[in-house]
């Protein structure tokens, strides 16, 4: 079996512009890839069977991605898939979506399907709104429900990510989100600290632990904010040493990690 990374993402800002007729929300966001990643071990098999080892049972996104690709392509091959979770579950870092994207990218090559990146993004959207971004594989401005992507060149950066021990329901937070509070920004260019996360107020009101930890991080960085629908919080730093200094000062009961920003997905060259 080969080892494949499924990197996380941070939403450097997230504006909820309105509710669409299909029930989803119209968004504007900047997606940033980070080095912290789940790990997937994947091997093709000749008997057409799909097996999965890891959390979440039989309805996990990895198996759903493999089943969808097999159905669409008509491939007679199967796969063994094993997932090691590293990214926080319910943290707003896109772990499940990234896992699904890595399965699509890996099996596209292991099964010799040669589907284009654009086609894989279309399939990914059937699995979740963030999946196309990970297949796109570059830092990007995301619009629509996050699936309309425009590449952004972002400066090198390090992030301190705080991981409150709560799992936030994305559906619940979006259901409570206020729309129209923020205007669409004209991007590029994008500057660090630009925009806000319009879901932050809802999450902070619902989860006191997140509120307290965000307040602490803001005391060390004015640009600290929530990623996605939470619960993870982050602050951007120019150097690893700057991030490490704040990480070393974390109070008892708070945990987190340092992650380097990426320019491209590690499997970017696996699709064209």
C-alpha positions as CSV (number, residue, x, y, z in Angstrom):
1,X,0.0,0.0,0.0
2,X,1.2,3.5,-0.8
3,X,1.0,6.4,1.7
4,X,-0.9,9.6,0.6
5,X,-1.4,12.9,2.5
6,X,-4.7,14.7,2.9
7,X,-3.7,18.2,4.0
8,X,-5.9,20.5,6.0
9,X,-7.1,24.0,5.1
10,X,-7.7,27.3,6.9
11,X,-10.3,29.8,5.9
12,X,-8.4,33.1,6.1
13,X,-11.8,34.8,6.0
14,X,-15.3,33.6,5.4
15,X,-18.1,35.9,4.4
16,X,-21.7,34.6,4.3
17,X,-23.3,36.8,1.6
18,X,-26.8,35.3,1.4
19,X,-29.0,32.2,1.3
20,X,-29.5,30.6,-2.1
21,X,-32.7,29.1,-3.4
22,X,-31.2,25.6,-3.0
23,X,-30.8,26.1,0.7
24,X,-27.1,26.6,0.6
25,X,-25.3,29.8,1.5
26,X,-23.5,32.1,-1.0
27,X,-20.0,32.5,0.3
28,X,-16.7,34.3,-0.3
29,X,-13.6,32.8,1.3
30,X,-9.9,32.4,0.9
31,X,-8.7,28.8,1.3
32,X,-5.2,28.2,2.6
33,X,-3.6,24.8,2.4
34,X,-1.5,23.7,5.4
35,X,1.0,21.0,5.9
36,X,-0.8,19.3,8.8
37,X,-2.5,16.3,7.2
38,X,-4.5,13.1,7.6
39,X,-2.7,10.0,6.2
40,X,-4.2,7.5,3.8
41,X,-2.8,4.2,2.7
42,X,-4.3,3.0,-0.5
43,X,-3.7,0.0,-2.8
44,X,-5.6,-1.1,-5.9
45,X,-7.0,-4.6,-5.9
46,X,-8.1,-6.8,-8.8
47,X,-11.3,-8.2,-7.5
48,X,-13.3,-5.0,-7.6
49,X,-13.9,-4.9,-3.8
50,X,-13.6,-1.8,-1.7
51,X,-12.4,-2.1,1.9
52,X,-11.9,0.6,4.5
53,X,-10.0,0.6,7.8
54,X,-10.4,3.6,10.1
55,X,-13.1,5.7,11.9
56,X,-16.6,6.6,10.8
57,X,-18.0,3.3,9.7
58,X,-19.2,2.2,6.3
59,X,-20.7,5.6,5.3
60,X,-17.4,7.5,5.6
61,X,-16.4,10.0,2.8
62,X,-13.4,7.9,1.7
63,X,-15.6,4.9,0.7
64,X,-18.2,7.2,-0.7
65,X,-15.6,8.8,-2.9
66,X,-14.3,5.4,-4.1
67,X,-17.8,4.1,-4.8
68,X,-18.6,7.2,-6.8
69,X,-15.4,7.0,-8.9
70,X,-16.0,3.3,-9.5
71,X,-19.6,4.0,-10.6
72,X,-18.8,6.8,-12.9
73,X,-15.7,5.3,-14.5
74,X,-17.0,1.7,-14.7
75,X,-13.6,0.5,-13.4
76,X,-13.4,-3.2,-12.6
77,X,-10.7,-2.6,-10.0
78,X,-11.2,-2.1,-6.3
79,X,-9.1,-0.7,-3.4
80,X,-8.0,-1.2,0.1
81,X,-8.2,2.2,2.0
82,X,-6.8,2.8,5.5
83,X,-7.3,6.2,7.1
84,X,-5.2,7.7,10.0
85,X,-6.9,10.8,11.4
86,X,-4.6,13.6,12.3
87,X,-6.7,16.7,11.6
88,X,-9.3,17.5,14.3
89,X,-12.8,16.1,13.6
90,X,-15.4,18.9,13.4
91,X,-12.6,21.5,13.5
92,X,-13.3,23.4,10.3
93,X,-10.0,22.3,8.7
94,X,-11.7,20.2,6.0
95,X,-10.4,16.9,7.1
96,X,-13.2,14.7,5.7
97,X,-13.3,16.6,2.4
98,X,-9.6,16.4,2.0
99,X,-9.7,12.6,2.7
100,X,-12.3,12.2,-0.1
101,X,-10.2,14.4,-2.5
102,X,-7.1,12.3,-1.8
103,X,-9.0,9.1,-2.5
104,X,-10.2,10.5,-5.8
105,X,-6.8,11.7,-6.8
106,X,-5.0,8.5,-5.8
107,X,-7.5,6.1,-7.4
108,X,-7.7,8.1,-10.6
109,X,-4.0,7.2,-11.1
110,X,-4.0,3.8,-9.5
111,X,-7.0,2.7,-11.6
112,X,-5.4,4.4,-14.7
113,X,-8.6,6.4,-15.3
114,X,-7.0,9.6,-16.5
115,X,-10.0,11.8,-15.6
116,X,-9.2,15.5,-15.7
117,X,-8.8,17.7,-12.7
118,X,-12.0,19.5,-13.7
119,X,-14.0,16.2,-13.9
120,X,-12.6,15.1,-10.5
121,X,-13.8,18.5,-9.1
122,X,-17.3,17.9,-10.4
123,X,-17.3,14.5,-8.7
124,X,-15.9,16.0,-5.5
125,X,-18.8,18.5,-5.4
126,X,-21.2,15.6,-5.1
127,X,-19.5,14.6,-1.9
128,X,-19.1,18.0,-0.2
129,X,-18.7,21.7,-0.9
130,X,-15.0,21.8,0.1
131,X,-13.9,18.7,-1.8
132,X,-13.3,20.5,-5.1
133,X,-10.8,22.9,-3.4
134,X,-8.6,20.1,-2.4
135,X,-8.6,18.6,-5.9
136,X,-8.0,22.0,-7.3
137,X,-4.9,21.9,-5.2
138,X,-3.9,25.5,-4.9
139,X,-4.6,28.3,-2.5
140,X,-7.7,30.0,-3.8
141,X,-10.5,32.5,-3.6
142,X,-13.7,30.4,-3.2
143,X,-17.1,31.7,-4.2
144,X,-20.6,30.2,-4.7
145,X,-20.8,27.5,-2.0
146,X,-17.0,27.4,-2.2
147,X,-16.7,25.5,-5.4
148,X,-16.0,28.4,-7.8
149,X,-12.2,28.7,-7.4
150,X,-9.6,31.3,-8.5
151,X,-6.0,30.7,-7.7
152,X,-4.3,33.0,-5.2
153,X,-0.6,33.4,-4.6
154,X,-0.2,33.8,-0.8
155,X,3.0,34.8,1.1
156,X,4.8,32.1,3.1
157,X,3.4,31.9,6.6
158,X,3.2,29.7,9.7
159,X,0.0,29.2,11.7
160,X,-0.7,28.4,15.3
161,X,-3.9,26.3,15.3
162,X,-5.8,26.0,18.6
163,X,-8.0,22.9,18.9
164,X,-10.8,23.3,21.5
165,X,-12.1,19.9,22.4
166,X,-15.6,20.3,20.9
167,X,-17.0,19.1,17.6
168,X,-19.0,21.8,15.9
169,X,-21.9,20.9,13.6
170,X,-21.4,22.7,10.3
171,X,-25.1,22.3,9.5
172,X,-26.3,23.8,12.8
173,X,-23.9,26.8,12.6
174,X,-24.9,27.6,9.0
175,X,-28.6,27.3,10.0
176,X,-28.1,30.0,12.6
177,X,-25.8,32.2,10.5
178,X,-26.8,35.8,9.8
179,X,-26.4,36.7,6.1
180,X,-25.6,40.0,4.5
181,X,-23.4,41.3,7.3
182,X,-20.3,41.4,5.1
183,X,-19.8,42.7,1.6
184,X,-18.1,40.9,-1.2
185,X,-14.4,41.8,-1.3
186,X,-12.5,42.6,-4.5
187,X,-9.7,40.1,-4.6
188,X,-6.9,39.9,-5.6
189,X,-4.9,41.3,-3.9
190,X,-5.5,39.6,-0.5
191,X,-3.9,41.0,2.6
192,X,-3.4,39.1,5.9
193,X,-6.1,40.0,8.3
194,X,-8.6,41.1,5.6
195,X,-12.2,40.3,6.0
196,X,-13.7,38.3,8.9
197,X,-15.4,35.0,9.7
198,X,-19.2,35.6,9.7
199,X,-19.8,32.3,11.5
200,X,-17.6,33.2,14.4
201,X,-20.2,35.1,16.4
202,X,-22.6,32.1,16.2
203,X,-19.9,29.6,17.2
204,X,-18.7,31.8,20.1
205,X,-22.2,32.2,21.5
206,X,-22.9,28.5,21.2
207,X,-19.6,27.1,22.6
208,X,-18.1,29.0,25.6
209,X,-14.9,27.0,25.4
210,X,-14.3,28.3,21.9
211,X,-15.1,31.9,23.1
212,X,-12.6,31.7,25.9
213,X,-9.8,30.2,23.8
214,X,-10.4,32.7,21.0
215,X,-10.1,35.6,23.5
216,X,-6.8,34.2,24.8
217,X,-5.4,33.9,21.2
218,X,-6.6,37.4,20.4
219,X,-4.6,38.7,23.3
220,X,-1.5,37.4,21.5
221,X,-2.6,38.2,17.9
222,X,-5.2,40.7,16.8
223,X,-5.8,38.7,13.6
224,X,-6.8,35.5,15.4
225,X,-10.0,33.9,14.1
226,X,-12.1,30.8,13.6
227,X,-11.6,28.6,10.5
228,X,-14.7,27.4,8.7
229,X,-17.5,26.7,11.0
230,X,-15.0,25.8,13.8
231,X,-14.1,24.8,16.3
232,X,-10.4,25.3,15.4
233,X,-8.9,28.8,15.8
234,X,-5.7,30.1,14.2
235,X,-3.3,33.0,14.1
236,X,-0.8,33.7,11.3
237,X,2.9,34.4,11.8
238,X,5.7,35.3,9.6
239,X,8.1,32.7,11.0
240,X,8.0,29.3,12.8
241,X,9.8,30.8,15.8
242,X,7.1,33.5,16.2
243,X,4.3,30.8,16.1
244,X,6.4,28.6,18.5
245,X,6.7,31.4,21.1
246,X,2.9,31.7,21.4
247,X,2.5,27.9,21.3
248,X,4.8,27.6,24.2
249,X,2.7,30.1,26.2
250,X,-0.5,28.1,25.9
251,X,-2.3,27.8,29.2
252,X,-3.0,24.5,30.9
253,X,-6.1,23.0,29.3
254,X,-5.5,24.5,25.8
255,X,-3.9,22.5,23.0
256,X,-2.8,23.2,19.5
257,X,-0.1,22.7,16.9
258,X,2.0,24.7,14.4
259,X,1.5,24.2,10.7
260,X,3.3,25.6,7.7
261,X,1.2,27.1,4.9
262,X,1.5,25.3,1.6
263,X,1.5,26.7,-1.9
264,X,0.2,23.5,-3.5
265,X,-1.4,20.2,-2.5
266,X,1.2,17.4,-2.2
267,X,-0.7,15.5,-4.9
268,X,-1.2,18.5,-7.2
269,X,0.7,16.8,-10.1
270,X,-1.6,13.7,-9.9
271,X,-4.2,15.5,-12.0
272,X,-4.1,17.7,-15.1
